[in-house]
Amino acid sequence: MRYLTDRKRAEGLGSANSGVHHFWAMKLTSVGLLVLIPVFIFMFGSMLGRPHAEVVAYFARPFPALVAALTIIVGFKHFRDGVQVLLEDYVHGTARTVWIILLTCVSYGAMAAGLFAIAKIAL
C-alpha cells in the first residue's frame, strides 16, 4: 500500500484549461445583467397595461429595442454558460454531451427568436 499526498495524486493529471474562461464569462454576463435587468424592467414596466399599438411604437424606438436585445443576448449567454457548468458537474458520460448540445441549441434558438421579435417590431 502506497501512502501518497493529495499533491502527488493530482500531479500529472493536468488541467482542463477552460475553468478560468467559464468563470470570467459568468462574471462578465452577471455584471452585464446587473445593469441591464433593472433598466429593462423599468422600460417594460412602464408599458404594462398600455394598448398594443403604443407598446409596439415604444419598442420601435432605438434605445428600448437595443436594451431589450442586449438583455436577451446576455441573458441567454449567461443561461447557456450556467447550464453547461451545472451539467459538467452533475451529469456524466454521453448524456452530458447530449444535454450540453441540446441546451446550447435551445439557448441559441430562444435568443434568435427573441432577437427576431425585436427586429420585427423595431424595423
N, C-alpha and C positions, 0 to 999 in steps of 0.2 A: 504494500500500500504506500502510495506516494503522498507526501504532505506538500501541497502547493498553496502558495498565497494567491489571493484574488488577482493580483497583478500578473503572476506567472500564468494563471489560467487564461487570462484575457490577451496576453501577449501574442502577437502574430495573427490575431483574428481580423485586424483592420477595422476600418470604419466604412459605413455606408456612403459617406460623403454627401448626404442630402439633408441631414438634420438641421444644419445651420440655415440652409435655403428655406426650408419649411418654416422654421422659427421666425425668420425675418419677414417672409411673405405674410404670415399670420399677424405679426406685429404691425406691419405697414397697413394691411387691409383693416385691422382693428382700429387703428388711428383714423384712417380714412372714413370708416363707418361712424366713428365717434363724432365726426364733424358733419357728415352727410345725413345721417338719420334724423337729427333734430331739425335740420333745415328742410328736409323732405316732409317730415311730419307737420311742420309749421305751414308749409306751402299746401300740402294735401288737405290738411285740416281746415284751412280757410275756404276750401272748395266744397266741403261736405254740405249736402242739402241744397246745393245750387242746381239750377237747371242744366241739362246735358250740354246745351249749346254754349253756355257760359264756361263750363269746365273745359270743353274742347278748345274754346278760344283762349283760355288761360294757359293751357299746356301747349298751345301752338306757339307761344312766345319762346324766344331762345333760352332765357335763363331757367324757367321751370322745366323745360324739356331737357336741358343739359343736366340739371341736378337729378331729375328722375332717371336719366340714362346712366349717369355715374353711380347712382345708388344701386341700380340693377346690376351693373358690371361688377362693382366692387363687392356687393353683397353675395352674388353667386360665385365669385372667385374665392371669397372667404369661406363660403359654404363648401365648395369643392375641396379646398385645402384641408379644412377641418374634418370632413368626412373621410378623406384619404388617410389622414393621421389616425383617426379612430379605427378604420378598417385595418390598417397596418398593425395596430396594437392588438386587436381582438379577433381577427379572422385569419385563418392560416390555410396554406395550400393553394390549390387552384381557385377555390371560392374567393379568396382575397383578390386575385387578379380580375376575376369576372365581375365582382362587385365594384371594384375601383373603376373599371371600364364603363360599367353600366351607369354608375352615379356621375361619372365625368360627362357622359353623353347627356344625362338628364340635366345636369347643371348648365352645360353649354346650350342645350335645347331651350331651357327656360329663359336663359339670358337672351338668346336670339329672338324668342317670341316676345319678350318684354321690349327689346330694342325695336323690333318690327312695329309693335303697337305704338311706341313713342314716335317713331319715324312717320307712321301713317297719320298720326294726329298733327305732328309738327310740320309736315310737308304738304 
